[in-house]
């Protein structure tokens, strides 16, 4: 077994542990910012799931005789900062929800890539029990991404409808003004 790959594996696991820990703090804020009950509930469910991801990672670390602490995941830190910027915008209703889904899917895609990597490392290192635990989390991340995509289809349509209604309203006012100006002329 390559010590180099094992060290890299442990380093990646620590990065994931940091990422999941940061996410546990960020998800309640995202849930609070959501206007859709379904989206809010999705964030709350994923919070519970994320706590389970941390427990699985802790099992893997225990098996390895390693501590999960000692690394900050800069990638997740950046994604969460972007999510905070989205929540600071003056978006409302389904437009805010659409923005939140975009931020959440970036997080999910990051996690899918990271869990895919550690699963491959665990398999290569002959750690089939660890690979199975990590693959369970990978599957849950993929499911969450699929649920977000389904929600996005509905919410994006609503967001476009709200914007479209505002645009139509503006056009209507503009056209009414044009008709008035024609009569005057």
Residue pairs with C-beta under 8 A, 6 or more apart in sequence:
1 125
1 126
5 121
5 124
5 125
6 125
8 121
9 118
9 121
9 122
9 125
10 64
10 66
11 71
12 114
12 117
12 118
12 121
13 57
13 60
13 61
13 64
13 66
13 68
13 118
14 68
14 69
14 70
14 71
15 71
15 73
15 75
15 114
16 57
16 73
16 111
16 114
16 115
16 118
17 54
17 57
17 58
17 61
17 68
17 69
17 71
18 71
18 72
18 73
18 76
19 73
19 75
19 76
19 110
19 111
19 114
20 50
20 53
20 54
20 57
21 54
22 73
22 76
22 77
22 80
23 50
23 76
23 80
23 107
24 47
24 50
24 51
24 54
26 80
26 83
26 84
27 43
27 44
27 46
27 47
27 50
28 43
28 44
28 47
29 84
29 87
30 43
30 83
30 87
30 100
30 103
30 104
31 40
31 43
31 44
31 47
32 40
33 87
33 96
33 100
34 40
34 43
34 96
34 97
34 100
35 92
35 93
35 94
35 96
35 97
36 94
36 97
36 151
36 155
38 151
39 97
39 100
39 101
39 151
39 155
42 144
42 147
42 148
42 151
43 104
46 144
49 140
49 144
52 137
52 140
53 137
53 140
56 133
56 134
56 136
56 137
57 68
57 137
58 68
59 133
60 122
60 130
60 133
60 134
61 67
61 68
63 127
63 129
63 130
64 130
75 110
76 107
76 110
79 103
79 106
79 107
79 110
80 107
82 103
82 106
83 100
83 103
83 104
83 107
86 96
86 99
86 100
86 102
86 103
87 96
87 100
89 96
89 99
91 99
93 158
93 159
93 162
94 155
94 156
94 158
94 159
94 161
94 162
95 159
95 162
95 163
97 155
97 158
97 159
98 152
98 155
98 156
98 159
101 148
101 151
101 152
101 155
102 152
104 148
105 145
105 148
105 149
105 152
108 141
108 144
108 145
108 148
109 145
111 141
112 138
112 141
112 142
112 145
115 134
115 135
115 137
115 138
115 141
116 138
118 134
119 131
119 134
119 135
119 138
122 128
122 130
122 131
122 134
123 131
